[in-house]
């Protein structure tokens, strides 16, 4: 379980345990990224990041599994409900767009690519 993840529920109590259904939470905080499920908004070092619906969902999937490899197959099935071969380039495109948006704010990477396998949301 990633050490640097904190979950904030509606009663503003911080919970440290990993929850399988992050959509049941209001917010996820990790590595200076705040994902707000109620507002469907993203803050990076306190600065708003405008995302598309798919980018938000991709980020939610990565952040809810922060520090661990999220396979391209899981992304394809979870976000696109398709096999990887059908949406391979689309995953690359959405990931590139997310990276650009974060790089405008800070040069610190938030996602690491594991070539041919998937992505890891960095916890520090």
Backbone torsions as a table, in degrees:
resi	resn	phi	psi	omega
1	UNK	NA	131.6	178.3
2	UNK	-60.1	137.7	-175.3
3	UNK	-80.8	-30.8	-170.8
4	UNK	-93.1	15.6	-178.8
5	UNK	-95.0	133.9	173.0
6	UNK	-127.2	138.1	178.8
7	UNK	-112.7	135.7	179.5
8	UNK	-114.2	120.8	179.1
9	UNK	-96.1	-178.6	-173.5
10	UNK	-63.5	-23.5	178.7
11	UNK	-87.7	10.0	178.7
12	UNK	62.6	23.6	174.7
13	UNK	-93.7	131.5	179.6
14	UNK	-81.7	129.4	177.6
15	UNK	-114.2	135.1	-176.5
16	UNK	-100.0	-10.3	-177.7
17	UNK	-84.0	149.7	179.9
18	UNK	-72.8	132.6	178.6
19	UNK	-113.5	134.7	-175.2
20	UNK	-67.6	-29.9	-177.7
21	UNK	-112.8	86.9	-177.6
22	UNK	-63.8	-21.3	179.4
23	UNK	-65.3	-16.0	177.6
24	UNK	-77.8	-10.1	-179.2
25	UNK	-96.7	159.0	175.5
26	UNK	-82.3	-41.8	-175.3
27	UNK	-144.3	153.5	168.1
28	UNK	-123.9	133.8	174.3
29	UNK	-119.2	129.1	169.4
30	UNK	-162.6	141.0	176.4
31	UNK	49.3	44.2	178.0
32	UNK	65.2	18.5	175.0
33	UNK	-112.2	129.0	176.5
34	UNK	-114.5	124.7	177.9
35	UNK	-111.9	117.7	-177.8
36	UNK	-106.7	111.7	-176.6
37	UNK	-73.0	-33.3	-178.4
38	UNK	-68.3	-43.0	-179.9
39	UNK	-92.0	-7.8	-173.1
40	UNK	49.7	50.5	-178.1
41	UNK	-124.1	159.4	-179.7
42	UNK	-130.3	134.6	171.7
43	UNK	-121.4	136.6	174.7
44	UNK	-124.5	121.0	-171.1
45	UNK	46.4	39.0	177.1
46	UNK	82.7	-0.2	-178.3
47	UNK	-104.2	130.9	179.8
48	UNK	-62.5	139.8	175.3
49	UNK	-119.5	118.5	179.6
50	UNK	-81.7	125.0	-179.9
51	UNK	-126.6	155.5	171.1
52	UNK	-78.9	171.3	178.3
53	UNK	-59.4	-44.6	179.6
54	UNK	-67.7	-38.6	177.4
55	UNK	-63.4	-41.7	178.2
56	UNK	-61.2	-46.5	-179.4
57	UNK	-64.8	-38.4	176.5
58	UNK	-63.0	-46.4	178.9
59	UNK	-63.0	-40.4	178.2
60	UNK	-61.5	-42.5	178.6
61	UNK	-63.1	-45.4	-179.6
62	UNK	-66.8	-43.8	-177.9
63	UNK	-69.1	-34.5	179.4
64	UNK	-71.2	-12.3	176.0
65	UNK	-122.1	30.0	-174.9
66	UNK	-53.0	138.1	178.7
67	UNK	85.2	-6.1	179.5
68	UNK	-123.4	154.6	-180.0
69	UNK	-70.2	127.5	172.2
70	UNK	-107.4	115.3	-174.1
71	UNK	-70.2	153.8	176.7
72	UNK	-63.3	-32.3	178.0
73	UNK	-63.6	-43.8	179.1
74	UNK	-64.6	-40.4	177.5
75	UNK	-61.6	-46.7	-179.5
76	UNK	-59.7	-45.2	-178.0
77	UNK	-72.5	-40.0	-176.0
78	UNK	-73.5	-43.5	-173.6
79	UNK	-93.2	-34.3	-173.7
80	UNK	-110.7	-10.2	-175.3
81	UNK	51.5	42.0	-178.8
82	UNK	-140.2	166.8	173.8
83	UNK	-74.0	154.2	-175.8
84	UNK	-56.1	-42.6	-175.9
85	UNK	-59.0	-28.7	-177.6
86	UNK	-76.2	-31.9	-173.2
87	UNK	-123.5	21.0	-177.0
88	UNK	-55.3	-50.1	-178.3
89	UNK	-69.3	-31.7	178.8
90	UNK	-65.3	-39.9	177.0
91	UNK	-62.2	-46.1	178.8
92	UNK	-57.6	-44.0	-177.9
93	UNK	-64.1	-47.3	-179.8
94	UNK	-65.5	-38.7	178.6
95	UNK	-66.5	-41.0	178.3
96	UNK	-63.2	-41.6	178.6
97	UNK	-63.3	-43.1	177.7
98	UNK	-61.0	-46.2	-179.8
99	UNK	-59.2	-44.3	179.0
100	UNK	-58.5	-43.2	-178.7
101	UNK	-64.5	-39.0	177.7
102	UNK	-73.0	-36.0	-179.2
103	UNK	-68.2	-24.4	175.0
104	UNK	-62.5	-33.1	-176.2
105	UNK	-89.5	-41.8	-176.9
106	UNK	-151.5	148.2	178.7
107	UNK	-81.4	-5.2	179.5
108	UNK	-73.8	122.5	179.6
109	UNK	-70.0	146.1	177.7
110	UNK	-111.3	-17.8	-179.6
111	UNK	-131.1	133.8	176.6
112	UNK	-107.1	136.2	175.8
113	UNK	-91.7	132.1	170.5
114	UNK	-106.9	101.8	-169.3
115	UNK	-50.0	127.3	177.6
116	UNK	76.1	-2.4	-177.2
117	UNK	-118.5	-50.8	-177.7
118	UNK	165.3	-148.6	-172.8
119	UNK	-136.3	151.0	175.7
120	UNK	-124.5	124.9	172.5
121	UNK	-78.4	119.7	-175.0
122	UNK	-75.2	135.5	-176.5
123	UNK	-93.4	-3.4	177.1
124	UNK	-146.8	NA	NA
